[in-house]
Amino acid sequence: MEVMVNEIKSWIYDAGEVIKKSFQTDDLVIDTKSGRTDLVTNLDKATQKFLTQRIMAFDPDAKILGEEDGKDRLEAFSGRVFIIDPIDGTMNFVLEQENFCIMVAVYEDGIGKLGFVYNVMKNEFLWGGRGIGVYCNDEKIEPPKDISLSEGLIGLNHVMYQKDSWHVQKMGEMALGVRMTGCAGYELIGLLMGRRAAYVSRLAPWDYAPGGVLIEELGLRMSNIEGHKLNLVDRELFVAATPKAYENIMEIKG
């Protein structure tokens, strides 16, 4: 396990360096997928390709679920599966050049074993997994304090907030404040580090799987909005929170 952890960390750090250097060039190519706010760049695709090549060299039998290049569906999660989000928060990457993450998860027979969430520009790397704990860079972290929603901040999806889906505006009113960063990795790092009480959004598997492994290892709560286990297949209404804040959210959403 230690060998795999060190390998994956090195791949992610290398990918981050390439992304940082891209800001010094004019080579960024931006396109859209489902709509004008759903951006993809040549760096998203290149980063996923880089990580895929490293994974297949390390474990040729592994399966890959990733956001780009037609790898966004898997028929089965048997064996070892790597889940990749090459640049989580592409809009932030393009417009702000910060608040984006590279994320990788490792699942074995449908069970999350390892998670890696790297905030590239802040150089804040959360990693760990089942039975080994959670680390920020090289320092092991303790579970955050179990605060209620009224004692902390909540990260929310801006479209859900505008439409008041599942009464998220009431959740925001109960919390000390609302944050909308447009990056699941950033928000899940915030939850793991005790900067958030909760995060509610509409996410794909590659958005939540890497951070989800770490969330479960620290004893935080995670599910879809109905309280059911996430399916790792479709985009879902995602909830992650401290145990107390999770119960607050389940009461509010109705």
ABEGO torsion letter per residue (X at the ends): XAAAAAAAAAAAAAAAAAAAAAAABAABBBBBBABAABBBBAAAAAAAAAAAAAAAAABAABBBBBABGGAABBABABEBBBBBBABBGAAAAAAAGBGBBBBBBBBBGGBBABBBBBBAAAGBBBBEEBGAEBBBEABBBBBBBBBBAAABBBBBBAAAAAAGBGGAAAAAAABABBBBAGBAAAAAAAAAAGABABBBBBBBAAAAAAAAAAAAAAGBBBBBAAGBBBAGABBBBBBBBBAAAAAAAAAAAX
